[in-house]
């Protein structure tokens, strides 16, 4: 088992409090780690740490490997002498309750300035960091995108070559992220807290991943997706969810020995202690929609790679510390694949408590139970719309069901710990605006969230 009847908190670092317009990997993250430890929490679940390319969503990222530069703590760069006091002051943003995405656009220049100083200073370990294959790909892609005013790679002028200095700047920014994240992870681990990461099944079309691995995706001769990903009509939308990501050419992936997926999972595991794979259902069968469709209604189920993918990855990486997000329209083949892999699945109480056949006593220990996820309303919001009719009048009553269950891990979103209403919702699927912006304004009092093993 991955966990031993533990408690986890779901909070993305962007939602941490602080004066930088967005949560960072600085002191606010260390304060949160101490709060978790004091509250008996031993798992911190985060969302993808990657840089959004569309609608501020970490599930639509410029790279599956590169970290989001906005998470880099300006205060830490000041502490190490890479920013002046005046420059540090310029990074402060007045908004505290939401992420100031528009105001953060100026952070790029500040990070570039710190990075140029870092390159000149010769920060220890940077030369070895540069040797990583993903760093080489990312720095070239990021510099090239910058040269093309941020346009998607399919619209680039392919005659110009990035300047070597620009490559070093983008690499150094990633090194900042790497150093700060690994320092935070080391501190969390020292407190007995493991970090559960998150990896989307799909890559964004306008990403370093697709640009350098076009043969692994279903693209037309111009590089545009010929088929895209999504899910059929479901709980969240009557027309399904049209994600728009290019789907994999799994036959081509298999011929490559699943090398890119192995690199991707391996890199993610290096940054976390375990990882949740989003939309695990797609490895059994996935919903494929022809490019150009306006909704996800007119799609079809296509077979995924099945156990072959995970066998190939385990051969290279060893036992995979994975949680499978097996929600949605789940068939027996999905259950069989998850069990064959030995991964715990997920239970979300907002859904389960509406099922007349659900029983808390029937939960198998090899599972991770949530009150809700980043895609759900807050539990206070759920009670107002649904839960009260089912007999639930308090957020704590739902939390206690999760904590008292036999699941090996119970995860509570921080919004539920704070008993916040729907205005604190992180994401509404099929909605392109108003998401990924919620932030804490401070930490609550320490409370006992521990579970007996």
N, C-alpha and C positions, 0 to 999 in steps of 0.2 A: 504493500500500500504506500502511496505517496505521502499521506498524512495520517496522523494518529488522533482522530477526534479533536481537531484543532479549530480555532476561530480565525477567520480572515476578514479584512476590511478591504472593500473595493473603493479605491480613490486614485484617479489619474493625477500624476504630478502637476499637470496644468491647473488643477483645482486647488492646489495648496494656497494658503493665504500669503500676503506679502505686498511689497510696494513696487513690484517690477512689472505690473500689468498682466502677469501670468505667473503661475506657480513655477518655481525653479528648483534646482537640485542643491540649493544653499541651506542656510540655517533653518528655514521653515520646514524643509524635508526631514532634517535631523530632529527637530522638535516633534514632528508628527510620529517619527519612529519611536521616540521615547514615550509618547502618549500611548501608542499601541502596546508597547512592552508593559507599561504600568497597568494597562487595562486587561492584560492576559491574552492579547492577540499575538499570534505567532506567524501569520501569513499576511503579506501586503500584496493584494492583487492590483496590478496596473493595466492600463490599456496599451496598445502599441506605442512605443517611444519615438516613433518615426515622424518625419516632417510632412504635414498635410499638403496635398497639391490641389484638393477640391473641397470646398465647403467646410474647411477647418477640421475635416475628419481624419483621425489617425488611421482609419481603415482605407483611406485613399492617399497613399504616400508616394513621395518622390523616390523613395528607396526603401527596400525591406531591411537594409543593413545600416544605413546612416541614421544617426539620432537627430532629433529636432533641436536645432541651435537655440530656439527660444527658451528651452529648458535650462540652458547654461546660466549659472548664477553670475550676474555682474559683480556682486559683492566679493565673490571668490576671485574673480579676475583682478579686482582692485587689491585684494589681500596679497596676491602674488606679484603685484607691481606692474600688471599689464594694462591697467586703466588708471587714470588720474582721479583725484577727488571730484573735480569738475565734471569729468566724463561720467563718473559713477552717478552723480546727481542728475545728469541728463537722462539717465536710464529709468528714473522713477516715473511712475504713471499714477495719476490720481484715482483711477477707478480700482476698487478693491473687490466688489461682489461678483464681477464677471470678468472674463478674459477680454482684454482690450486689443482684439486682433488688428484693427485698423491702425491704432496708435503704435503697434509694435513693428510696423514696417521700417522704422528708422533704426531698429536694433541691428539690422544687417550690417550697416556701416560701422557701428560701434564694435561689433564682433570682428569685423574685418580689420579694424585698427588694432585691436588686441592681438589678433592672429599674426599680423605683420610683425609686431613686436616680439611675439613668441618665436617666430621663425628666426629672427635676428638673434634672440637670446639663446637659442639652441636648447630647448627644454629636453631634459633627459627622457629617453625612450621614444622620442618622436621618429627617429630614423628607422627603428624597427617597426613602428606603427605604419609607416609609409609602405612597407613591403607587403602588407595585406592586399590581396587582389581586389577586394571590394572597395578599399580606400582609393586605389588607382582608378577604378571605374567611376566611383562617385565624384572624385575631384574633377575628372575630365567632364563628366556629364553636367555637374553643377556650374563649372566655368563656361561650358558651351551654352548652357541655358541662359546664363547671365549675359553672354555676348549677344544673344538673340532676344533680349528684353523680356525673358520669362516665357516666351511662346512655347507651345508644345513641340516636342522634338520632331514631330512629323512635318512641321512648318519651318524647320531651321534652314539657314543658309549653310550648306555643308562644305563650303570652300575654306572657311577660316579655321585656324587651329588655336586653341587656348594658349595663353601665355604661361610659361612655366611658373612664374611667380604667383599667378592666380591659382594654379593647381596646389601650390604649397599653402596658400591662404585657406582654401576650402578644406584641405587635409588637416591643417592645424585647428580649425574650428571643430572638426570632428574629434580631434585629439582632446580638446577642452572637454567636450561632452563625455568622452570615454573616461577621462581621469575623474571628473566629478561624479559620474554615475557609479563607477567602480568603487570610489571612496564611500559613497552613500551605501552601496550594497554591502561593503565590508562592515560598515557600522551597524546596519540592520542585522546582519548575521551575528555580530558580536552580542547583540541583544536577544538572540534566539529567534529572530524574525527572518523567515525566508520570503523571497520575492517571487510571486507568480506572474509571469509575463503573459502576453497575448499576441497571437500572430494571425492575421487575416488569411483566409485560404487563397484569396486572389491578390494580384498586383494591379496597381493602377496602370492604365495605358501610357500616360505621360510620366513614365518612371524610368529610372536607370535600369531597373530589372528587365523591362520589356525591350528597351533600346538595345541592350547588349545580349539579349537572349531571344531574339525575334522568332527563331526557329522553334521555340517551345510553346508558342501561342498561335491561336487561329487568327491569322492576319491575312488581308488581301495583298495584292502585289504592290500597293502603295503604302503598306504598313498600317492601314486602318484595321480595326477589328472586323472580322467577317461574322463573328458570333460573340455575344456578350453574356455575362452572368447575371443571375438574379434568382428569385424564388417565385413560385406561382402564388395566386391569391391566398392570403393567410390572415392570421389574427390582426396584423398591423395594417393591411391594405386589401381592399376588394379587387384591386387590379394587380396585385402582387408587388414585388419590389424589383425595379429595374436598376441594377447596380452600375451597369455599363462597363465593367472591367472585361478585358478580353479573356476568354476561357482558354484553358490549356489544351494543347495538342498532346494528350497523354501518351499516345504512341511514340511521338518524338521524345517526350520526356523519358520514357522507358528505354528507348534506344541509347540515350545518353547515360543510362545507369542512374537516372534521377539525380544527377550531380548538382544541379542548381538547388533543388529542394533540400538535399543533404547539407549543402553549404548554408542555406537559409536557416534551417532548424539548428544546425550546429552553432551558428553565430548567435542566434537568439538564446540558446541554452547558456552560452558563455556569459551573457548579460543577466541571466535570471537563474533561480534555483529550480524552477519548473515553468511550464508554459501551457497555456490554454490555446488550443487550435480552434479558431472560429469556423463555424459551418462545417463541422466534421462530416455531416451528411453528404457533402459534395464529393467525398472520396469514394463513396459507394455509387451514388448516382447524383448527377448535378443537372440543374435546370438551364438549358441552353436556349438562347433567344437570338433570332436572326438580327443582325445589325440593321438599324433603321426602324425597328418596332418602337412604338410610342409607350407601350406598357409591357409588363411581363406576362400578360395573359397568354399570348400565342407562342409559348415555348414548348420544349420537349425534354423528357428525361433521357440523359445519355450516361452510359456507364463510365465511372471513374476508374482510377488505377487499382483500387482495392488494396489487399494486403501486400502486393508486390512493392508498393512505395515504401511502406513501413519496414518491410524486411530489408530492403536496400539501405535505408537510413540506419537501422539498428546494426547492420553489418559494419557500417563505417563508424557510428557514434556510440554503440552500445545501447543499453536499455534507455528508452526515451522517457523522461519525466513529464508526461503529457496528460492534460485534462482535455477530454473531448466534448466540445459544445454540440451535443446531439439533440438540439431542439428543432421544432417545426414538424413538418410532415415526415415522420420517421417510420421506416419499414423494418421488417425483421432483418433484412440484410444489413442495415445500418447497425442494429444492435449486435448482430453476429460479428461484424467487422470490429466494432469497438471492443467486444469481449476477447476476440482473437488477438487484438493488439495489447490487451491487458490494461486499457485506460479507463479511469473512472469517468462516468458521464455526468450530466447536470440535471438538477431539479430546480425549477423556479416556482416559488410558492404562489406568486400572482396567477400563474396558470394552473398549477396543481390543485389549489384550493377551490377552483371552479369546476373541477372534475369530480362528479359524484362517486366515481370508483376509486378515488385517491384515498389512501390511508397512510398516516404517518408511520404506523407500525410495519408497513410493508416495504419501507425504503431499504434498499440494499446498501450495506456499508460502503461498497465501492462506488461512491457517488459524491458529488459536491453540491450542496444545497444552498440556494440563494433566496433571500426575500424577493429581490428583483435584480435586474442587471442594468447596465448602462443604457439599454434600449427600452427599458420599462419606465413607466411613471414611478415617482417615489411611492413608498408604501402609504404615506399619508394621502397622496393623491389617489392611489388605488382604492383605499378605504372609502374615500368620498364618492368615487364613481361606481365601485363594485363591491368592495369588501364589507361595507356595512350591511348590505343585503344578505351577505353570507354569515353574518353574526360577529364580524370583527369591528371593534370600536377604537382600538388603540394600535399604534405602530409596534409597541413593545410586545403585544400579544402575538404578532406575526414573527417578530424576532425570536421570541422564546420557542416557537415551534421549530425554527431552524436550529437553534442551539441545543434543543432537547432531542433532536433526531439522531438516528444511528449513522448518518453520513459521516465519512471520514473528515470532511471539511465543511464548515458552515461559513458562508461569506455574506457580510452585511454591507451594502453601500453606505458610504459616510452620510449621505443625505438622510438615510433612515436612522442612523445613530442620532442625528440632529433633529429628527422628526420634522423634516421640511416638507412643504407642500409641492404641488406640481410645478411651481415656478423654478424649482431647483432641479428639474429633470435634465439629464445630461444629453439625451438624444431621442428624437422621435423618428423612427424609420419612415422612409418615403417622404420626409420633409427636408427640404434643402436649406432651410434657414433657421436661425434661432437655436442652433445646437452647439455642443462642445464648448460652452462658455461659462458654465457654472463654476463658482469658486467659494471656498470657505472664507469666512471673515475672521475666524479664530478657532481655537480648539475648545471643546467642551471639557467639563470636569472628568477626571479619570473615573472609569466605571469598571465593574467586574464583568467581562465578556468571556471568561475562560470556560472551558468545557472539561468535564471529567473524562478520562480515557477508559 
